[in-house]
Amino acid sequence: MSNPQLYRTVFENERVRVLEYTDAPGDTTVEHHHPDSVMITLSSFRRRLSGHGDHVDVEIPAGVARWLPAQDHSGTNIGDTGTHTLFVELKEPAPAEPGGPEPLGPTDS
């Protein structure tokens, strides 16, 4: 696992892996991969996600669940609070969709 100082596996079986992520303001991850996942925020946070030569800033409140399509990215905590979130990563491959890479960051759907 990349960024082991920030991610911790809390559960894993043949179908899913659940990761806990924590960081502090200014912390940065190296580029890494997420399969299709559900992200559950345990704290509010602001991050800059970078990948594919682009970046997006996201601000997400505590207590929400968001879909995170499969993607490669790096991230930086650009806020003034730490990040605490859970990722439920799906191990089953997604159906093939035409149209290129998914956008960076989480979505509401």
C-alpha positions as CSV (number, residue, x, y, z in Angstrom):
1,M,0.0,0.0,0.0
2,S,1.3,3.5,-0.9
3,N,1.3,6.2,1.8
4,P,1.3,3.7,4.7
5,Q,1.8,6.5,7.3
6,L,-1.7,7.9,6.3
7,Y,-3.7,4.8,5.4
8,R,-4.6,1.8,7.6
9,T,-6.5,-1.3,6.5
10,V,-9.4,-1.8,9.0
11,F,-11.2,-4.7,7.1
12,E,-10.6,-6.8,4.0
13,N,-12.1,-9.8,2.4
14,E,-12.4,-11.2,-1.2
15,R,-14.9,-8.5,-2.2
16,V,-13.9,-5.3,-0.4
17,R,-11.1,-3.5,1.4
18,V,-11.9,-0.8,4.0
19,L,-9.2,1.8,4.6
20,E,-9.0,4.5,7.2
21,Y,-7.2,7.7,6.1
22,T,-5.9,10.4,8.4
23,D,-3.7,13.3,7.8
24,A,-2.8,16.8,9.1
25,P,-2.8,20.2,7.3
26,G,0.0,20.3,4.7
27,D,0.4,16.5,4.4
28,T,0.8,15.2,0.8
29,T,0.4,11.7,-0.6
30,V,2.4,10.2,-3.5
31,E,0.4,9.2,-6.6
32,H,-1.6,6.1,-5.9
33,H,-4.6,4.2,-7.2
34,H,-8.1,3.8,-5.9
35,P,-10.5,1.3,-7.4
36,D,-14.2,2.2,-7.4
37,S,-14.9,3.1,-3.8
38,V,-17.4,4.7,-1.4
39,M,-15.8,7.4,0.7
40,I,-17.3,8.2,4.1
41,T,-16.1,11.4,5.7
42,L,-15.6,11.4,9.5
43,S,-14.3,15.0,9.5
44,S,-14.6,18.0,7.3
45,F,-11.6,18.7,5.0
46,R,-10.2,20.6,2.1
47,R,-7.9,18.8,-0.4
48,R,-6.2,19.4,-3.7
49,L,-6.2,16.2,-5.9
50,S,-3.8,16.0,-8.8
51,G,-3.7,13.5,-11.6
52,H,-3.5,13.3,-15.4
53,G,-1.8,16.7,-15.6
54,D,-4.8,18.4,-13.9
55,H,-6.0,19.2,-10.4
56,V,-9.2,19.9,-8.5
57,D,-9.8,21.4,-5.1
58,V,-12.5,19.7,-3.0
59,E,-14.1,20.7,0.3
60,I,-16.3,18.1,1.9
61,P,-18.2,18.2,5.2
62,A,-18.1,15.5,7.9
63,G,-20.8,12.8,7.8
64,V,-21.3,12.3,4.1
65,A,-20.9,9.3,1.8
66,R,-19.6,9.9,-1.7
67,W,-18.8,7.8,-4.7
68,L,-15.2,7.8,-5.8
69,P,-14.8,6.4,-9.3
70,A,-11.5,4.4,-10.0
71,Q,-8.6,6.8,-10.4
72,D,-5.0,7.5,-9.9
73,H,-4.2,10.7,-8.0
74,S,-2.0,12.4,-5.4
75,G,-3.5,14.7,-2.8
76,T,-2.5,17.6,-0.5
77,N,-4.4,18.7,2.6
78,I,-4.9,22.4,1.8
79,G,-7.1,23.1,4.8
80,D,-6.5,24.0,8.4
81,T,-7.9,20.8,9.9
82,G,-6.9,17.2,9.6
83,T,-8.6,14.7,7.4
84,H,-10.3,11.6,8.7
85,T,-12.2,9.4,6.3
86,L,-13.0,5.8,5.4
87,F,-12.8,4.2,1.9
88,V,-14.8,1.1,1.1
89,E,-12.9,-0.1,-2.0
90,L,-14.6,-2.6,-4.3
91,K,-12.5,-5.4,-5.6
92,E,-14.9,-6.4,-8.5
93,P,-14.0,-4.7,-11.8
94,A,-16.5,-2.0,-13.0
95,P,-18.2,-2.6,-16.3
96,A,-16.4,-1.1,-19.3
97,E,-17.6,2.4,-20.0
98,P,-16.5,4.4,-23.1
99,G,-15.3,7.9,-22.7
100,G,-11.8,7.9,-21.1
101,P,-10.8,8.5,-17.5
102,E,-13.2,9.5,-14.8
103,P,-12.9,13.0,-13.3
104,L,-10.7,13.5,-10.2
105,G,-12.3,13.4,-6.8
106,P,-15.5,12.2,-5.3
107,T,-19.0,12.7,-6.9
108,D,-22.5,12.9,-5.4
109,S,-23.7,10.0,-7.5
